[in-house]
Amino acid sequence: MRRLRRIICIIFVLACAGCIGYVVKSKMVEDHTPPVITCKEDTVSVSVEDEESVLLEGVKAKDNRDGDITKSIRIASMSHFINGKRTVTYVVFDKANQVGTLERTVEYTDYTSPKIHMTQPLRVALTELDEADLSASLTAEDCLDGDLTSQIRTIMDNSFYGVQTGTYPVTLQVSNSAGDVRTVPVEMTIVDSSDRQERYKEYPLLSEYIVYTSVNQAIDPMAYLKGIEKNGTEYTYENDGEMLAGTQEAIGVASNVDYATPGVYSVEYTYTAEGAPTAVTKLFVVVEGEQDEQDGE
C-alpha cells in the first residue's frame, strides 16, 4: 500500500512539474504578442486609376520577434462609402500566426458615380409587351468596377399592372462594389401599333436618351437629335438627309431642367408630321453636384 502511495505521489509531482514547465515555456518561448502596423497619415488620397499598391505606400509593420514584416501587409477589406470616404483595413501575420490590423481613410481625387446609358427609348407595342426586353438598350459603366450592365435593375411602378397604352414611370438602378447606387427615374411608353394614328407618328430620334452634366453646365438638346423614327424604322440626318429635309427645323424642344439643382429632369422633343398626331420623345438629363460624385446614394 505504501509503495502504491509513493508511486501516486511521484506521478503527481511529475505532472505538476510538467505543467509548470509547459507554462514557463509558453510564456518564455512562444510568441503571444501581435505585430503592429503603423502609417504616417490617417488619410490617403488616391486616383481610381491607381493600383492597390498605392494604398500600401507609407504603411509599415513590425513584430517583437520577427522584426520588420512590412512586405507581409495585405489589404483585408474596403468599406462602402461613408460621407464620401471609404475605410481600408490592413492586416499582417507574424510567424506565430499572431495578427495585427490597422484602419485608415481613403479619399478618391477623381471618383464619379456609376452611369446608366440608354440608346433606345422605352417605347413598346402593347402586343409585344410580354416579350419586350427593356434592358436591351441599357448599359452601365463605373470608374471602379468597369462594366456593370448585367447588374442594372428595372423597377416598375405599381401602376404598371393591368397596363394599357400610355406612359408609365420606370426606375433604372445599378450599384458598384463601393455601395454607390445610381438611380435614374425614366418613363416607358406603351403604344398600340395597330392604331392608324400611331402608325402615322414620326418620333424624334436621339443618339442618347440619358445624359449627364454638372451643376450650372447646360447641355445643347439639339446635339442629341439625329433623325426621325417611324413605325420602328430609323432615318438619320447623316444617311437620309434628303428624305428628312425640313424636319429638324420643325422639331420643338421644351426643357424643364434646373441646372442649378442636382436631380433628374426631362427634355421633350415634339414633331408633328403632315396629317399625323404629334409624336413626343423624351431625353432624361441627370444634373450632378459635387456631393453626388463623392457619396454613395
N, C-alpha and C positions, 0 to 999 in steps of 0.2 A: 504493500500500500504506500509506504514512504517513497519507494522508488518511483511509483506512478506519479505521486505528487511532485517529486523533483522534476520529472520529465515535463509535466504540465507547466511548472514554473519556468523551466528553461525555454519551452516553446513560447510562452507568454512574453518573456524578456526579449527573445529574438524577434518576435513580432513587433513589439514596441520599438526596438532598435531599428528595425527595417522601416517602420512608419516614420520615425523621426528622421532617418536618413533620406527617405523619399522627399519629406517636406523641405529639409535643408537643401537637397539637390534642386528641388523645384524652384526654390527662392533664389539660389545662388547661380544655378546653371541655366535653367530655362528662361526664355525671354517673354516677359509679360507686358512690356512697355511698347505701345503702338508708335509707329513713326509719326512725324509731324510735317504737315505741308504748310508752306508759307508763300506769300506773294507780296510784292511791293505795293500794288494798288488793289483796292477793293472792287474797283470797276474797270472793265476793259472795253474799249471801243473797237469794233471790227466792221469789215465790209461783208455783205452777203456773199461776195465772191471769194473771200478768204478761205484757206484750208483750215482744217481742225487744228493744225499745229500752231496757228496763230493764238489760239486760246490757251495754249500751254506756255507761251512766252512769259518769262518772269515768274513762273511758278517753280518752286523747289521743294525737295523733301529730304529729311534727314532722319536717321534711326540711331538709337543709342548703341546698337550692336553692329549694324551693317553700314553705318556711315551715310554717305551721300547716295540716295536712291532716286534721284530726280528722274532718271531715264525710265523708271518704272511707273511714273504717274500716268494715269488714264482718266479720260472723261467718263464719268459714270452716267450722267444724265443732264438733260437741258429742260428746264421748266417751260410751261406755256408763258405767254406774255402776261405780265402784271404791270399795269401803268406804263406800258410801252417798253418794258425791260424784261429780260429773262435772267434766270439764275442757273449758273453752271455748277455742277458738283464734281469735284475731283476726288479720285481715290488712289491709294497706293498700299501695297502689301510688303512687309519685310519677309525675311527668310523663315521666321517663326509663324508666318501667316497672320500676324497682327496687322490690323487695318487702320489707316489714317485717312481722314476726309477733310475737305475744305469747300466752302461755297463762296462764290463771288458773282457780282452783277455783270451782265453782258448788255451793251448798247450797240445797236446797228446804226451805222452812219448813213446807209442808203437803202434802208428797208422800205418796201412797198407791199401793201396788202395784195392777196391773190385777186386776179381779174377773170371775170367771165365774159366771153365774147359770143356774139350771136350773128351768124352770117345770112340767116333767112328769117323772115317774120314768122311768128307763131300764128299762122293762118291755116286752118284746117277745114276741109269739107266735112259736113255733118255725116255723110255716108262713109267717110274714111276715118272717122274719129277713133274707132276701136283698134285700128291697125296703125294709127299715127305714132311715129317715133319722135317725140318732142326734143330728144337730146341729139338728134342727127345734125342739127345746125349749131350745136353748142360746143365750145371748147373752154378750157380754163388753164391758166398758167400762173406760176408762183415763183418768186425770186429765190426761195429756199428749196422748194421741192420739185420745181420744174413743171411737167405736165400733170395737171390734176383733173383732166377731162372725165376720167372714169369715176370720179368722186362727186360729180355735180348731182345735186338733188333738185327735183322739180316738185314743188309743193303746190297742190291745188287748193283753192278756196272751197269752203263748203257749198257755195252756190253752184259749183260745177256739176253736182249730182242732179240728174234729171235735166241735163243740158239741152238747150235749144240753140238756134242761131243767135249770135250776139257776141259781146265782148266780156271776157272773164279774167279776173286777176290771177296771176301765177307768180310764185316766188321762186327764183333761182338761187341756190345756195351751195357754197363749197367752203371747205376749211383746210388749212395746212397743218403741218406737224407741230407748229408753234401755237396752235389753238386759235389762230386768227380766222374769223368767219366772215366771208363775203356774202352779203345778201342783196339781191337786186330784184325789186318788185317790177314785173312787166305785165303785159296783157296778152291773152290769146283770143283770136277772133275765130268764131265758128261760122262758116258760110254755107249756104245752100247752093251747091254748084249746078243744080237743075233749074234754079230760078233764072228766068230770062234776063232780068235786070242785073243780076250778079255777073252773068256772062259778059255783059257789056262794060263792066267796070274795068278801068285801067289804073292799076295801082302804081304810085311812085316806087321805084326800085332803088334800094340803098346798098352801098358796099358793106355797111356795118350797121347793126341795129342796137348795139350797146357801145357807147363811147365814154371815155374817162377824161376828166380835166381837173384842174386845180381851182381853188377859190380865186375869184376875180380874173380867171382866164377863160374868156368866152370862146366858143367854137364857131366855125362857119358852117351852118347846116347844109348849105349848097355843096360843100366839099364832099358830102357823103351821098349825094344824089347821082346815080349812074345810069338810070334809064326808066323803063316802064315794064310792068308785068301784067299780062292779060291772059286769063284762062290758064294759068300755070306756066306760060311761056315768057321767058325773059328777053327783052330787047334793050340793048345798051346804046348809049350815045357814041361809044367808041366804035361799035361794029354796025350799028343800024341808024346812023346819024340822019340819013335822008328820010327814012321812014318816020323818025321821031321829030322831024323839023317842027319847031314852034311849041313843042310840048314843055320843054324846060322852062321857058318864059311864062307858061300858063300855070305852073305848079305854085300853089300857095304854101307859105310856111308860117306856122304860128307856134311860138315858143313860150313856155311858162317857166323857163329855167331861171332860178335865182342864183346867180353866180357868186353872190356874197355869202351864201349859206350852204354848207355841206349837205348833201342829200341826193335823192334820185328824182329826176324830173323827166318830162317828155317834150318832144318837139313833133308837131303834127304837119305832115305833108299832105296836101289835098290836090286832087286833079279831077276835073270834070270833062270827060271826052264828049264829043258831039253826040247828042241823043242818048247819053248814058248818065246814070246817077253818079254822084261824087264818090270817089274812092279815097280812103284815108290810110296812110301808113304812118307808124309812129317810130321815132328814134328815142331811145332812153339814154339820158345823159346823167352820168354819175359825177357829181361835183365833190371832190375830195379836199379835206382840210389837212393841216399838218398832223392833227391828232388821229385822223383816220389812217394815216400811213404808218403810225407808230404803235397804235393799240390794237389788240385783238378786240373784235366787236362782240 
